[in-house]
Amino acid sequence: MKKLLILSLLLASTLSVFGQEKEVKKGWSLGLLPTATYSVDNGFQAGAFGDIYNYGDGTTYPDPLHKISWEASYFTHSHRMRFYLAYDSKYLIPKMRVNASVTYVTDPLYSFWGFNGGASLAHLDNPYDLWTNKDTGINYFGMSRNMLRVLANFQGEIVPHLNWAAGVNFWNWKVGDMRDNGYKKDGSNDKFYYDKDNTLYRDYQRLGIIHADEKNGGNALELNAGLVYDTRDMEAAPNHGIWAEAYLNGNVLDHRYLKACVYFRHYIDIPIHIPAGDPVFAYRLAWQQTIAGETPLYMIQNNPLLVQRNMISEGFGSSNTIRGLRENRILTEGFAWMNAELRVKLVNFKLFNQFFYIAVNPFFDAGVITKPYRAAEFEAARALNIATYHPLDQLYDPDRVKDIIYSAGAGLKIAMNQNFIVSVELAKCFYKPLDAGMWLGIGINYQF
């Protein structure tokens, strides 16, 4: 509760320069917050993030004419650094939406849990679980990566509510062993140095599951094209409408592949007329799968989207898909999932010439793997019985690939001007192999 109170006060002190009339925003509005968050994967986050909105004369409110998002932050546990700058507008070019961003992320202690979700035996009672063996210098589920991403996506109207969509995304990846010297012992100057040869990343190389031409990273140039159907009354937190997308996403550089992506989101107004606003039942049905070629190691965690709602959209798990899981816990070629939540506004108010509301959102998430990653390589490794630090049957169980994964939880939202939304969510995964205990996610926006 203390964290939530601090967030509320910070939002209340948000800077703004604009005109305002009858609850319609005009001109420029700036939302600014320190990134004082925490996650089990990355630790405490220090830095700042924010959104800059231009509402013009207010005729498009609550949707802005132009939106600029940015972040610069550092994580104490994983030592991750990330920098982000994005632009989004439906009005820069008449009858066309432009969504562009530049992202740079360094991960010297990136969590690598293996492939295919519960089939990778990295659950909580595994003796080689992440961070549990610091005293021995073992971080078995650790590797490193650096990512540079530059993207530009476009949408244009075909008929009312139906758009064509196309875009280009360039990626540069550098991956490898952990780039960290470990931890100092309590009360001494001695430092643990991780055994970089005793990791799942190295074992997968010995088993032939990670290939030699991808183990150090590479480049990708993804092109996407498809259709978008959108009847939402607003974007940040719709009260009613449908938002559906179907598109193809493919890499034209080395390690070529083609993915099919289908998303259906429905927002249903519940006519219980409470003073803060009607509740909304929202659900998402989604499917993403490689239909040609094979995704390389350094791109397997990518979850391609036509419009980026958060800075990073990758992996199945954590805040992007199935809440309550560790970051990038499910790495696979095909995955189907659903999210359902009830969004209830508790109170709305005006403070410092800004419009706020507070809402809660109990939710339920579930998913299943539809196409495993490198099943043939796992079978070949089992047949050859290649020597590694740990036997393959301790690392992988193919019988768990098709297990249904599910979780539940609740969130608290604090929104300013219906667009700048701070989100705090708690979740619990009820599928034991992926159970991460009580999961906490603090960020921005509704998940979908």
N, C-alpha and C positions, 0 to 999 in steps of 0.2 A: 504493500500500500504506500510505503514511503516513496518508492520509485515513481508510482503513478501520480502522486501528489506533486512531485518535482516536475514531471513531464507536463502536468496541467499548468503549473505556474510558468514554465518556460514558454509554453504555447501562448499563454495570456500576454506575455511580454514581447510577442512577435512584432517585428517592425513592419510598417506599412505606410505607403504614400498613395492615396487614391481618393476619389470622390465616392459618395455613397448616397443612395436614395431608395427608400421603400424596399430594403433588404436586397438590393441589386448592387453588385460590386462594379466599380469602374476603375479604369486606370491600372496602375501597377500595384502588386501585393507581393511581399517577400515573407516566406516562412523559413526560419532558421533555428536549428537545434544542435546542441552537442551530441555526438554519437556515444552517449554513455549507456551502452548496452552490454549484455553478457550472453554467451552461449557455451554449451558444454564442449563444442568443437573448437572454438577459437578463443575463448576467454573474454576478458573485458575489452571493449572497443573504445578507443579514444580518438577524437577528431571532431568533425562537423559535417553536416549535410543540410540541404535545403532545397526549396523550390521557389522559383520566381515566376509570377503569373502576370500576364497583361490581359485585362478584361475589356480594354477599349472603352466604348461608350456604354457597356453593360448589356447590350442586346443579346450576346451569346451566353451570359451568365446562367447556370453555374459553370459551363465549359469556358475555359479561357481562349482568347485569340492565340496566344503564344505561351508556352511553358518551357522553362529552362530548369533542369535539375542538376545537382552537383553533389559530390562527396569527396572527402579526403580523410582517411582514417587508418588506424593501426590497431592490431589485436595483440593483447599481451601474451596469450597462451600459445597460439600458433605462429606468432610474429608476422602474421599476414599484414600487408599494406595494400590499400586499394584506392584508386583515383578514378573519378567518373565525371563526365560532362555529357549532358544529353539535351536535345531540343525536340519538341513535339508541337505540331500545329496542323490544324485543318484549314487554315486561312492564309498561310504564306503564299500558296499557289491556289488560285480559284478552283474549287471542286476537286481538290486533291489534298490528301493528308501526307505530311512529311514527318518521319520519325528517324532521328539520327543520333548517334552517340559514339564516344571514344571511352574505352575502359582499359585500365592497366592494373594488374593484380600480381603481387609476388607472394608466394606461399613456400617458405623454407621448410615448414613442417606440415605439409598437406596430408590430410587423412585419406588413406587408400585402404578400403575395406574389402576389396576383391569384387568379383563379378557376380551378377545374378541374384542379388538380394540374400534371402535366407539360405540359399545354397552355399554361400560363402560363410564359413563357420566362425564369424568374428563377433559372436554375441557375448553378453555380459559375463557368462560363466566360463568363457574361454581363458585359459591361463596366459595367453599372449595378447589380451585385450590392451587397447591403447592406453598409455600412460601408467599402467599398473605395475610396470617393472622398471621404474626409473632407477631404483637402487642397483640394478644389474646393468644399466646402460642399454636396455632393450626398448625400442619403440617399433614393434613389429609392423604396425599398420601406418608407417610414416614414409613419405617420399617428398619431393619438392616439385614445384612448377612455377613458371612465370607466364602470364597471359597478356597479350595485347589484342584488343578487339576493336575494329572500326566497322560500324554498320550504318546503312541507310535503307529504310523501307518506305514504300510509297503505296498509297491507295487512291483510287479514283472512282467516281460514281458511274455505274452502268445504268441503273434505274434507281428510283428512291429506295433506300435501305440496302441495296445490293451493290457492292464495290468489287472491282478487280484489285488485286494486291500483287506487288512484286518488290524484290529487294536484293541487296547484295551485302554480304558479311565477310570481312577479311579477318583471319585469325593468325597469330604467330604464337607458338608454344615452345617453351623450353622446359623439359621435365627430366627428372633424375633422382639420385639419392638425396636424402635429407641434407640441407645446408645449414645445420645448426650444431653447436658444440655441446648441447645438453644442458644440464642443470647443476648448480652448485649444491654441495651437500649442506644440510642445515648446520649452522655454527662453524663452518670451516671454509677455507678457500679452495678446497678440492672441487673439481668439476667432473661430472659424468660425460663421457663421450659415447654417443650412440654407436652401437655395432651396426654399421650401415650395410654389412653383408648379410645380416640376419633380419631380413624384412620380407614381407609378402611381395613387394615389388620385385626384389631379387629372386625370390622363389618362383614367381610366375615366369621370369625370364629363363631360369633353369629348366622349367617344365615345358617351355616352348609356347606358353599361353600369351606372353608378351613377346612380340617379334622384334628382331634386332633393328629393323629399319624404322621403328616407331618409338623405341625406348627412350630416346633423347628429345622427342618432340618433333615438330614440323609445322608446316603452313597449311591453311585451308582457305579456300575461296568458295563460299556457299552462295548459291543463287536460289531464290524462292519465288514461287508464283502460285496464285490461287484465287479464291473467292471469299468475301466477307459479307455476312448478312447481319445487320445491326439495327434494332428498333429500340434501343435503350433511351430512356428519357434524359440520362446524363451518364457520364463515364466513370467518375471516381467511385460513386456508390449508388448504382441505379435503384430506382424504386419499382420499375417494371420494364419489361422488354426482353428481347432475345439478342444474344451476341454469339454468332456461330462463324467458324472459320474452317475451311478445307483447303489445304495447299500442299505442294511438293517442295522439298528442301534438299538440295544436292550439292556435293563438293565436286569442283571441276579440276582440282589440283591432284597431287599424289593421293593414293588411297581413296579412290572415288567411291561415292555411295549416293543413294537416293532414298530419302525418307518421306513417308506419308504422314501428315499431321491433321487430325480432325478434333475440333473442340466445339462443344455445344454448351452454352451457359444460358440459364433462364432465371429471370428475376420476377417474382410474383408478389404483388401488393396484397397484403392481408387487411381487409377493410375493418380493422379495429381502430377507431379514430381516437388515439390517445394524443394528448397535447403536443408531444415532441415529434409526432409523425407516425404514420402507419408502419407496423412491422413488415419486414420483407423476408420471404423464404427464397433463398438462392441456392442453385445447384449447378454443378459442372460435370459433364461427361466428356472424357478425353481419351484419345488414343494416339500414340506415336510409334512408328515402326519403320525400320530399314527394309525396303522392298527390293533393293538392288545393291550389289557391292557389299562392302563391310566397313564399318566405322573404325578408325584407328584409335588406339589407346587414348591419345590426347584430345579426342573429340567425343568420346563415348558418354561423357557426363553432360554434354550440351543438350538443352531443352529448347529448340528453336521456337521463337515467338515472333509474330508480325509487329506487335507493339510491346515494348519492354515496360512492364509496370514496376519492376524492381531492377536494381543495378545488375544483379547476377541472377540468371535464370538457368539453372543447371541441375542435373541429377534428379532422381526420384526419391524424395524424402525432404526433411527439414521444412522450410516455410513455403516452398514452391509447389509441392504436390501433396505428399502424405505427411501431415504434421505429426510430430512425436517421434520421428526417426532421426538418426544422425545424418549429418551432411553427406550428400552423394552416396547414401547407403545402398541404393539399388542402381547398379550400372548394367544396362542390358540393351539389346537391340530393339526390343518391342515391349511396350507397357501400356496397359489400359487402367484408368483410375476414375474415381468419382469423389466429389466433395459436396456436402450438403450442410447448410447452416441457416440459422434463424437470426436475422439482424433486427435488433430492437433498440430504438432510440429511447434513452431514459429521460433526457432533459436537453433542452436547447436554451441558449442565452447569448446575450450580447455583452462583450467586454472589450474595452479599449477600442471601440469602433470596429470590432471584428464579430463575426457570427460563428458561434461554437455549438457543437452538440457532443454529447457523450452517449455511446451505444455499447451494447454487449452482443456477442455472437457465439452461442453454443454451436458446435459443429461435429460432424462425423465424416471421416475419410476412409477410403478403401481402394485397393488396387491389386493387380495381378500381372505377372510377366506373360507376355504373349509370344515373345521370341527371345530365347536365351542368347547370350553372347559367347561365342567360341565354344559351343558344346563339343564340336569335333576335336578341338585341341585338348579339352579336358579328358575326353575318352582316350585319345592317343597317349596322353601322359599317364593315365591309369594303366594302360596296357604295357608301356615301356618301363614303368616303375622307376623313373628318373630320380636320382638321389637329390634331396634338398635338405634344408635344416629340419623340416617337419614333414612327415608322411602326408600324401595327398588326401587321405581319408580324414585327416585332422583339419584340412583346409577347405574341403569342398564336398557337398552332398547333393548330387543331381536330383535326388528324389524330392528336394524342397523347392525346386525351381517354380513349380506351378501353385505353390501355396498362396492362399488369399491373405493379404496384409490389411489390417484395419486398425484405426485409432479414433480417439474422440477427445474432445476438450472444449475450451471456451476462451473467448477473447474479450478484450476491452478496447474500444476505439475512442479517441479524442480527435475531433475534426474541426478545422478552421475553414470557414467559407466554403464548406462542402467539398473541398479539394485536397487540402493538406491534412492528411489523416495519419496520426500516430497509432500504431497497433501494438498491443501486448497480448500474447496468446500462450496458454498453457495446454499441453496435450500429453496423452499417454497412449503408447502403442500396445495393443493387446495381442500381438503376434510375437511370441516370446523370443525367437531368434533375432528379431530386430528391435526389441524393447530397449529403449535408451533411458529408462527411468522417467522421472517427471521432466518433460521437455519444455523449455522456455524460449519463446521467440519474441524479440522486440525489434520493430522496424516501422515501415510506412506502408500505407494502403491496405485495402482488403486483398485477400489472396487472389480473387478473381472477380 
